[in-house]
């Protein structure tokens, strides 16, 4: 497999040095950067677009944490494991749940403002598969934006943090199983740059843009996963992709998520005939695990020949006050959520799989850490519990930063890397064709024939591009997207059962023989 995407020689490139290189500006990247800087590390925070371009900034759902008097760590652990369909790492679940309370309190000390009830207590919402109300929100449905606002203010004012926008991580620099830095591309100057760092943290987010319909922003391309894979990192559970049940199904509006909190507050789902249908699919009805709700919606759409169903939120008390962002966005499409049904359909939302890491966020490559959606910690198993992702980023961001500071690995300056064998070849970056293949054959429902088509498609493109040089950020992005898509397709074909976010119509039930993880490593 092709190791690098560009020809280069580090001897000939400008160099930037830092104790810690953090790639990504969502909750995971910002948390890691801030804690590392607080521990005295010099941090270079790098993003391919701007600091505000992240999944976190768009997150409407909240942060799940044990604050209620009727709640316990044990209940949150049990709910997470139940949603994870037999593949959660119970030790990691306990770790995140138990450390999560302090992580949220630390965020509040840093300036995050969460919603409170009339008595002045933190307002706690309930979402799918949660047995208690334990989800903290900010400004109703703008939790992610508040988390980013708070962390960005701390990061941008910190003297130990340097911010570099509009730079793309091309590849990692590895020697004998240890990561010593990265190769960056500046699209504006069309130049490569070497960063030598004691520690590297990938907080590059998910891969929703591999699909036609997604709740994710444009930058969610899975690039960190493919970059780490080329470098030799072990991946885990790549077949498990979560589809959010309720993305706005309106022309031009398919990037907008209608929060699960709407169903938690009493919203119900109706099919094209106006009938409520979730009670016949699961005892928790609209609050069933996301994979179950999404497939139920898909089934109802298929039966009715419709491209969406409806979310009925009209009976919710103080609807527009609780969900101001949803209210305003729907209004731009002519939908009054107090009187109208909201057209919704499932969309790619979250990667449960990713780069395998240990309890301190370190990958199989020493000094390469991964945090947030790009990582596979074992917390989510086969299906993520709603509002656990922001919590994971807060907890692991701090753990990673603390380990980096304890080790304080020296910057390696004596090793050089190069690649000079890549050939120039013209090719079309047909992202749309790839997205259609992924949506058709690796969406909510999969089968052998579709997975075979997808794997043959990706194998053909990779064979055609193998050994060729990329010359732009668009080409780099395309190549990374193709590889991440290929890795998802490979493991989906291997897993001959249905579990969590992976459903196969030809193997429609879970199998005890498959209650295990699939690992992938480049050769």
Buried (B, 14 or more C-beta within 10 A) or exposed (E): EBEBBBBBEBEEBEEBBBBBBBBBBBBBBBBBBBBBBBBEBBBBBBBBBEBBBBBBBBBBBBBBBBBBEEBBBEBBBBBBBBBBBBBBBEEBBBBBBBBBBEBBEBBEEBEBEBBEEEEEEBBBBBBBBBBBBBBBBBBBBBBBBBBBBBBBEBBEEBEBBBBBBBBBBBBBBBEEEBBBBBBBBBBEEEEBBBBBBBBBBBBBBBBBBBBBBBBBBEBBBBBBBBBBBBBBBBBBBBBBBBBBBBBBBBEEBBBBBBBBBBBBBBBBBBBBEEEEBBEEBBEBBBBBBBBBBBBBBBBBBEEBEBEBBBBBBBEBEEBBEBBBBBBEBBEEBEBEBEEBBBBBBBBBBBBBBBBBBBBEBBBBBBBBBBBBBBBBBBBBBBBBBBBBBBBBBBBBBBBBBBBBBEEEBEBBEEBEBEBEEBEEEEEEBEBEEBBBBBBBBBBBBBBEEBBEBBBEBBEEBBEEBEEBBBBEBEBBBBBBBBBBBBBBBBBBBEBEBBBBBBBBEEBEEBEEEBEEBBBBEBE
